[in-house]
Amino acid sequence: MKPIRKYFYSTLLLLGLLITNNACEDLAFGDKFLQKPPSTDVTADTIFSTAEYARRVLWYSYQYLPMGLEVSNTYWNTMWLGNIEGLTDLNQDYLGYSGVNKVYYSGSYNAGVENSPRANFMTTKVRFNDNETRMWSAIRNAWLVVENIDRVLDMEAAEKSRLKAEAKTMVAVYYSHMLRHYGALPIVNRAIPPSETSMPKRATLQETVDFITGLLDEAIATADFPWSIPESEMANWDGRLTKGGAMALKARVLLFVASPLFNSDAPFYPGQASDELMTWFGGYDHERWKKAVDACEDFFSNLNNKGFYKLVQKEDVNPSDYRYAFRAAYFDRGTTETLISVRRSNYYTANQQPYTSQSLRWGAICPTKEYFDMFQTADGEDFDWKNPEHTKNPFTNRDPRLNETFILDGDIFQGRKAAVTKVKPDDPENYPAGRDWNVGQVTAKSLLTGMACRKWGLDRAGEYNGHVIQWPHLRIAELYLTYAEALNEYYRGPNTLAYQYVNELRARVGMKGLKTGLSQEQFREAILRERACEFGYEEVRFFDLIRWKKSDAFKKGLHGLNIYKNKNDGSYICEEFSLVGGAENRAWWNEGGFQDRWFLSAFPLNEINKGYGLIQNPGWE
């Protein structure tokens, strides 16, 4: 049984206390809780005899919160410079050794691929790797806090209560993240001692959801758990989990499980796990949408009473502009936008950039024409390539989020106007290549779809210099769209309140509201498009596609856009081209290449074979 414990319940207390990330004393926001303790040999009795050491047990768990960026310059994100967006219709990955290419585009993913840790270029890089996320050891440490914090003599009762609530929320964050990858999970509701030989079996989906929401309810009910970080604590503690974050996470979980992937009249794929209700509830229940509605109402009711969290507006940023309000919303620490913030104690400087800069340069992040087309015009109309008013310059008069997601020709980049057009082969004299086609961050490989990404890859002329970054695991913008979607589904069509919340988010970037009179399906599609425009490259789109079982989004061939500009009159010629059959063709695009079993990850085959009750996900047996 020892290998089982190594996988699921690693006893890394002593080691974990010695390997937490360093933090700078003068960080602009928070991060005191990421500092490591003294490098000495300690026992559990020693740790929980002092408040300072006891806190470090929970601080250890913070460093493994789910994060979509790698800021260590070692390129060790879970898919090695690849991004889960590369599995969707928003992005095409051309980096041959990324996990997106080696494992998914190749069609070689299976349960056996999950067995080995990714230690070098030749090994596996999957979308979620339990061997490397260390979530189970972080969960164990959180339970150690819950079970032992009352032993600490030099800590006030209020802080003990707060830390317990924080630890329970921490476990819920990890479980909710794994739920989206796997479905039902083994329930670890305590710190399992090394001497214990029996391990919990995989629970049902309902038991897993009840476990997560139960933890969150316990944390939310804790009087000493702050709604937000008090102003007096911001300098040291911004980034810690809060009651507001817990309530928002509950709404995210309940929306996800109310969606058709789990909430349906039939399982998405047959198999033992489906038969035993681990990958669906066993039937459709419309009231699950009401639970998501109620969770959102609870959050916004508390928000109305307690304040603090709000959408970042252009008046909150400098320069005061819609696009920079959007940038601050996802990028900046210490704003009112982020409900659950993940950080790795790093500055964004010329010598220390997140992995996305390398992903852009080497072709892992190449946005598609399909994504480009999702962004509406500034007056709220769908972009139409048949409309000459739209196509004479497709880069102006668009949703300001487009400018912050793509590097657009003529936009400011590197302190000057970007020129990222291609040379037109049949008219190279009048349509020469733009100067940025092969220069700096924008290289030929980053433009293989004809367009370059800006989000998370801000330019080197000062946009990110000295800038403290975060990973926005959950921000209030998502709650606006979650509420609107849940209302639409529960009432079988959008009501006034559903329109209000989505339109408030659009107003943040100066966009007009949605057209009225939309049907339930039309409003649903509008919400999913809005989520793509707002949360691109924030690991949202993939989970939106799977929870709505949108197999067609994975099967459809995607496109790039060749952009040519006449040097004499400034006119544009934009030509669509297919990505199917190109340098990095997706096996999914072949007939029969995508099956619904891909919605959930496989558990590692080695773990299934240990026989302790971990039943494999359907289709990966």
Sequence and secondary structure as in RCSB ss.txt:
>XXXX:A:sequence
MKPIRKYFYSTLLLLGLLITNNACEDLAFGDKFLQKPPSTDVTADTIFSTAEYARRVLWYSYQYLPMGLEVSNTY
WNTMWLGNIEGLTDLNQDYLGYSGVNKVYYSGSYNAGVENSPRANFMTTKVRFNDNETRMWSAIRNAWLVVENID
RVLDMEAAEKSRLKAEAKTMVAVYYSHMLRHYGALPIVNRAIPPSETSMPKRATLQETVDFITGLLDEAIATADF
PWSIPESEMANWDGRLTKGGAMALKARVLLFVASPLFNSDAPFYPGQASDELMTWFGGYDHERWKKAVDACEDFF
SNLNNKGFYKLVQKEDVNPSDYRYAFRAAYFDRGTTETLISVRRSNYYTANQQPYTSQSLRWGAICPTKEYFDMF
QTADGEDFDWKNPEHTKNPFTNRDPRLNETFILDGDIFQGRKAAVTKVKPDDPENYPAGRDWNVGQVTAKSLLTG
MACRKWGLDRAGEYNGHVIQWPHLRIAELYLTYAEALNEYYRGPNTLAYQYVNELRARVGMKGLKTGLSQEQFRE
AILRERACEFGYEEVRFFDLIRWKKSDAFKKGLHGLNIYKNKNDGSYICEEFSLVGGAENRAWWNEGGFQDRWFL
SAFPLNEINKGYGLIQNPGWE
>XXXX:A:secstr
 HHHHHHHS   HHHHHHH     TT SS  GGG    SS   HHHHTTSHHHHHHHHHHHHTTS  S   SSS 
 STTTT  GGGGSSSEE   TTSHIIIIIITT   GGGGSS   STTS   SS HHHH HHHHHHHHHHHHHHGG
G SSS HHHHHHHHHHHHHHHHHHHHHHHHHHSS B   S   TT      B  HHHHHHHHHHHHHHHHT TTS
 SS  GGGHHHHTTS  HHHHHHHHHHHHHHHHSTTTSSSS SS SHHHHTTSSS SS  THHHHHHHHHHHHHH
HHHHHH       GGGSSS  HHHHHHHHHHBSSSSSEEEEE  S EEBTTB  THHHHHHHTS EE HHHHHHS
 BTTS    TT HHHHTSTTSSB HHHHHHEE TTSEETTEE       TT TTTS   TTTTBTTB TGGGTTS
 EE TT   TTTTSTTEEB EEEEEHHHHHHHHHHHHHHHTTS  HHHHHHHHHHHHHTT     SS  HHHHHH
HHHHHHHHHHTTSS HHHHHHHTT HHHHHS  EEEEEEE TTT  EEEEEEE TTSTT  GGGSTT   GGGGS
    HHHHTT SS    TT  
